[in-house]
Amino acid sequence: LFGYRFFYPPMQVGDHRVLWHRPLAAFPSPGEKAPSVLFDAPLGYLTAYPPGRPGLDDPVELWPRMLNREIQQTLLELGKEHPHESTTIRRITNLLAARRLFGRKQVPRSFARQLLRLRRDERLAEWLDSLPAAVGNGPLGEKLAGQLRGVVEPKRKSSPGSRAVSPAPSMTYGWSAGRAFEVRYWKDIADLSTGRYLNQANSDCILDPVTRGQIKHHRRDLERLGDHLLSYYRRVVAANGLGKKARVGDLPFQWRTAFEFEWWGGWKANQEGRAEERNLMAVIPGRDRRRAVIMADHYDTAYMEDVYDRDRGGSGARLSARGADDNHSATAALMRAAPVFCALSRRGLLGCDVWLVHLTGEEFPADCMGARHLCQQLVEGTLRLRLADGSWEDLSRVRVQGVFVLDMIAHNNDHEPDVFQISPGTGAEALWLAYQAHLANETWNAWTATWNRRPSRKGLGRGRRIRNREAIPPSR
């Protein structure tokens, strides 16, 4: 049996549309209703056409070659026989992507542990030994475990009397690894999450009777909070003498939806032209102004579930959470980072620009509205920053090299405490960013005992949650 597969729309590679002309070969299989496809049949060829000019008589022809990578082939076999092992396969795929990141060299052992998401008390060697039984296929699991042992660097053997490896130096921990920074960070979180900024959801204020009867004041505070953050960054920039090179402003847009939500005060004000949404940005200059790395958070908060949910004793009122964890801990981290990045900029130590971006509308019901708008501007090449004097700075030609998104960065899970979660996207670039965060985390862990012996922090306990905004944990 021979056939022909045709998929539409075609693949897009750069500016070209690409079609794969692949023969379909199959044969009737005894006892089976469906024919068996020959996957090792001829691969055919690909044709590529520039946009707007199909040129069917003169395409670019490409001839496919299968990579036939051994470990990936084993994973495919495992996926066919044990589809429930998708989580294990995904983790191993991340590990293989990391190997490409390191130029086919072996992946550092500590980084491999994190990519495979091993338990804190689980050893990598033990996980590899248990892999055959875990996937439910002895021979295939043994084969996979053997292949993976060659991907991860071997464990270093320490000889008697050998010295421990010194922790890597850091460009920024000289600022952030002291009690003074800790106190300022805590005060920033307290300032953002208590008192002045009560209604921090994009849809505030909700217009239903229950909410209107319990809300303390009937205005949205995101505007005032945004002004506070922009004012702070302008002061930091001025204090560091970067006024002519750094930029501070916002990225305004209107909240548009397919349906109407008249009872959302923030949405309604957008439709009537009385309000706008905006991401906030501070541009700190590096040596190469054509490139930038984004460090972002979101500065809106969600509604309090326990206040709303009647099954939990709530009243049905939609009142904004104070947001100390989610997400003012990240907002405060960017605020504290600004003076550090400005100092590095003055010394010429930033390789490219750093964009500190406070995204709006992450929480329900806005659903990542600010992030979607920023991505759209980057993809379409329409990114323009509105400055304090009303003028606009065109940033559309700057190439964004990477994005770090901070969320609930100071949150500590009671069930599994002291875990700094790094969640990379797909691809080598995302893993490279994750590896930088991993190295920073390892350096921090290695130096912590030394820093805690300094006079300003000696004898102090660990951080903890408290209700009193005037107190600063940990206390003696």
N, C-alpha and C positions, 0 to 999 in steps of 0.2 A: 504494500500500500504506500503510495506516495501522495503528498499533498503540499500545500503552501500556506504558511502563516502570514497574516497581514495585520499589523497593529497600527491603530490611528488614535490620537495624533502621534506623529513621529517623535523620537527622542530629540532633545535639544542639546547640542554640544557647542558652546560658545554661540556664535551667530548662525551656525549651520543646523539644519534639520537633517536628522540621520535616520535612515531606514535599514533594517536588517533583513536581507533576503535570505531566509534560512529554509532549506528543504525540510520537510517533515516526513520521516520514514518510520513505518510501523509494520507490524505483522500480527495476524490473528493468533492469539494465544489459546491453546487448548484449555477448555474448561472456564475461560474468562469471557465475560460479555463484552468488555472493552478491549480494543487492540493494545498491544504493548508497544510503546514508543522506543525507538532506538536513539538513545541520547548520544551515542558516539557516531552518529551519521555525519556526513559532510556538513560543515558549518556555514557554507554559503559565503556571502560577502555583504558589505555595507555600502550604501551610497549616501553621500552628503550633498546637500543643496543649500546655497546661500539664500538668505531671506529675500522674498519678493521676486527672485529670479530662479524658478525651479530648474531650468536647464536640464530637462530630462535626458537629452541626448549627450550631455557632457558633464556627468556628475564627478565628484571626487570619490574614488573607489578605495575602500578599506577592506583588508582581509583579516578576519579575527583569528587570534591564537589563544587557546586556553592556557591559563597560568599553571593549572595542575599542581597547586600548592598542597603539600602532604597533610598538614594539620587541618587546613580548611576542608580538604576532602574527607578527613576523618570526622570532622564536625557535621558535614552533610550526611554522612552515613549514620551518625548518632541521632541527628534530627529526624531521619526517616524512621528509625527503629524505636526511638524514644522521644516523641514530640513533647512530652511533659517536661523534658530537661531544657526547655528554652532559656531559663534563667542561667543555668550553668553555661550553656553555649554562648549566651550574650556576654557573660563575664570573661570567658576565654577569648572571645572576639575582641574585647577591649584590650586584653593582654597582647594579642597579636598586633593590634594597631599601635600599641606602645612600642613594640619591637621595631616597627617601621620608623617610628619617631626617633629611635636611637640608632638608626642606620644599620639595621639588621644585627646590631650587637645585642647582647643579652640585657634584659630589663633589670634595673636595680631591684634587689630583693624586697626592700621595704615598699617600693612603689607597686611591685607586683602583688604584694599582700593586699594593698588597698584596692587595686583594680579587681581582684577576685573577691573582695568584700568578705574576708575571713573574719571569724569572731576574734575578739581581742586575745582570748586564751588559746587560739588554734594556731598551730605551727604550719608553715607552708609545706614542709615535708610530709606531715601527717595528712594534710588535705590531698596531696598528690597520691599518697599511698591508699587513701580511702576512695579515690575517684572511681576505680573499676566497680566496686560494690555500690557506690552512690548512683551511678548511671544505669545500673542493672544489666550491664553487659561486660562480663569479665574480659574476654579477648580485646574487644574494641576499647574498653576503658583502660586496659593495660597499655595498649598501643598509644592512646592519647596521653596518658600520664608520662610515658617515656618521651614522647615528642615535646611535651611542655617542660620537662626538666632541662632540655637544651635551650629553652627560651629565657629562663630565669637565671641570673648570675648565681654561681654556687655560694654557699654560706662560707664566710671567712672563718678560718681556723685561728683562734687566738693561742699563741704560744705562752708558756709561763714567763712572767716578767715583762710581757709586752705592754706598751702603753696604749691607753684608749685613744681613739682618733679624736682630735680636737673638733669641736663644733665649727661649722662654717661661719665666716664673718657675715655681718649684716650691714646694709646701708641705712636702715631705718630704725632698728631696735634701740639704738642709742637714744632716740626720742621717746619711743613708746613703751620701753620695758622698765619704767620707773613708777613710783607711787604717785608722783605729780600728774602724770598722764592718766593714770587710773582714776584719780579723783576728778579731773576735768571731764573725762569720758562719762563717769557716773552723773556728774552734774548736768551734762548735756542731755542725757537720757531723761533725767528728772524734769528738766526744763521743758523738753518737748512733749512729755507725756502727762504732765500734771498742770492744772490751772488754766492757762490762757487758751489753749487750742482744744476745744471740746468736740466739735463736730468736724471730723476729719475724713469722712467718707465722701466720695464724689457725688453721691446721690442726696446728700444732706441739703436741706432738712426734709425728712419724710413728712408728707402732709396728711397722714391718717390721724384720726382723733386721739388714739391711744398715745402715739409718739408725741403729738403736739401738747398733750397734757403732762408729759413727763420731762420733755427736753428743757434744759436750763436757759438757753437763749435761742432765738429763731434766726440764726444766720449760719452759713457755712464758714468754717475757719481755715479751710485749705488756702484761701487767698492770703490771709494774714500769716499763716505758717510759711508759705512760699516767699513772701516779702521778707520775713525774718531770715530765712536761709540765704537769700540773695544778698541781703545787707551784710550778713556775716562774711560771705566770700569776698565781697568788695573790700571789706576792712582788712581781711587777710592779704589780699592781693596788694593793696596799698601799703600795708606794713612791710611787705617784702620788696617793694620797689619794682613791681612787675606791671604797673598800670598800663604801659604802652604795648605790652606783649600779651598779657593774660586778658581773658575776656570772661565776663559774667553776665548771664542773661537767661531768657526763657525761650521755650519753643511752644508757642500758643497754637491751639486748634479748637474746633468745635466738636462737641459730643453728638455724633450722629448714630441713629439706630434704625433698624427696619420697622420697628413698632413704636407706638407711643406709650410713654410712661408718665402720665400727667401727675401722678402722686409722688414722684421723685422730685424734690425741690431743685436739686442741682441740675438734673436733666432738663426740667422745664425752663429754668433760667437760661440754659444754653440755647434752647429753641427760640426763646423770646429775645435773645441778644443781650441779656442782662449779665451773663457770666460766660467765661471761657475756661477750657482746661489748659494746662500747661505743664510740660516737663521743664525742669530747671537744670542749668548747666554752668559749670566753671571750667574754663579752658586754661590749663597750666602749660606753658610752652616748654617744649623740649628742643633738642638740637635739630631734629628733622621735623619741620612743621607740616610736611606732606603726609605724615602718618600719625595715628593716635591709638591709644588704648583706653577703653571706656571702663570706668568703675562705677557701677550703678546700684541703686536701691529703689524702693518705692516709699513715698512719704505719706500716702493715704493709709487709713486703717479700716478694719472690717467692723461690722456690727456685732455686738455682744450676744452670743448665742444663749447664754444663761438668762439674760434679761428678756430676750424675745421668746424663747421656747416655753410654752405654757406647761409642757410635760415635765419641765425642770423647775417649775415654780415661777417662770417668767410671766410677763404681762402682755406680750405681743408688741411691745414698743421696740422700735429700731433705733438704738442709741449707739453711737460710735465708741469703740473700745479706745482706751487711753494709748495703747500701742507701744508700751515700753519694750516688750520683746519684738512684736511684729507691727511696725518695723523700725521704731526709732533707735533701736540698738545699732542697726545698720546705718541709719541716717547720721547718728552721732559718730560712727566710725569714719564716714566720709568727711565729716566736719573736722575731726581730729587729724585726718590724713592731709587736709589741705595745707596747713603750715609746713608739714614735712615735705610734701612735693614741691612747694614753692621754694623752700630752702635748697632742695636738690636742683631745682631749675636754675637758681642763681649761681650755683657752682658748676653748671654745665653737665650735670650727671644724669639728666633724663635724655634717653636716646630719642624719644619722640614725645609728642604732646600727650598729656593725661587729661581726659575729660571726666570730671566728676559729675554724674548725672543723677538727679532725683526724679524718678519716674512717677507719674500720677496714675491713678486708676488701676492699680493691680488687683485690689480686692473686689469681691462681688458687691454690687452687680456690674461694676465697670469692666471686670474681666480682662486685665492686662491691656487696657486701652492705651495707656501711655507708651508701653513697650511696643505695641503694634504700630502706633503712629511713628515712633522713632525709627523702627525698622523700615517702614514704608518710605520715609524721607531718605534714609541711607540708600535703599535700593533704587529709588527713582532719581537720586541725585538732586534733591530739592532742600537739603538741610540748610536753614538760615536761622541764625541766632538773633533774637531781638534784645538789644542792649538797653541800658537804663535811659538813654536820651531818645529812645524811639527809633534809632537807626538799626540797620540790619547787617550782620556779619555773615558772609557767604562761606559755609564750611563744606560745600558739596564736593569739592575736589580733594578733600582729605580722605585718605584711605584708613579705615578702621581695621587695625591688625588683630584685635581681640577684645573680648568683653568679659569682665568679671561682674557678676550680679550678686549682691550681698542681700541675704534675707535672714532675719532672726539670728544674726551673727552672735549675739550674746546669750542665746537660749541654751539652757543645759537640761537635757532630758533626765528625769529622775530614774528612769528604768535602765538607761545606759549612759551614765554621766561622762563628761569630759571627752566627748567625741566631736572633733571639728569636721563637719561634713563637707566634702568637695564633690560636686556632681557635674562632671564635664559633659559637653555635648559630644557629637560623633566627629571623627576625623582627627588627623594628626595635629592640626593647629589647636583644637580644643584640648587634646591630651597634653600638648606642650604647656598650655596655660595651667592645666591641672597639676602638671609636674612642678611648675614654679611654686604654686601654692603648697604642694606637698613638701618641697624643700624648705619653704619658709616655716611650715608647721614643725618639721623635724628640727630645724635650728632653734625655734622657740622652745621646744621641749627639752633640747639638750642644755640650754642656758638657764632654764627656769630656776633650778636649785641655786645657782650662783646669784642670780638677781634677787632671789628671796632672802639672801643673807645680807643684803645691803641695809644700812641703818634705817633708811626711810620705810623699809618693808619688813624688817626683821621682827619676828614674833607675831606678825599679823596672820590671821586665818585666811581661808578661801572665801571667794565671793559667794553671796547668798541673796535670796529674795527678801526684801523688807518692804513694809508699807509706808514707813516714815521717809518722806522725801528730803528731810533735813539731815538725816543720818547718812553716813557714807560707809558701806561695808567694804572689806571686812574691818571689824574693830578689834581693839586689843582685848 
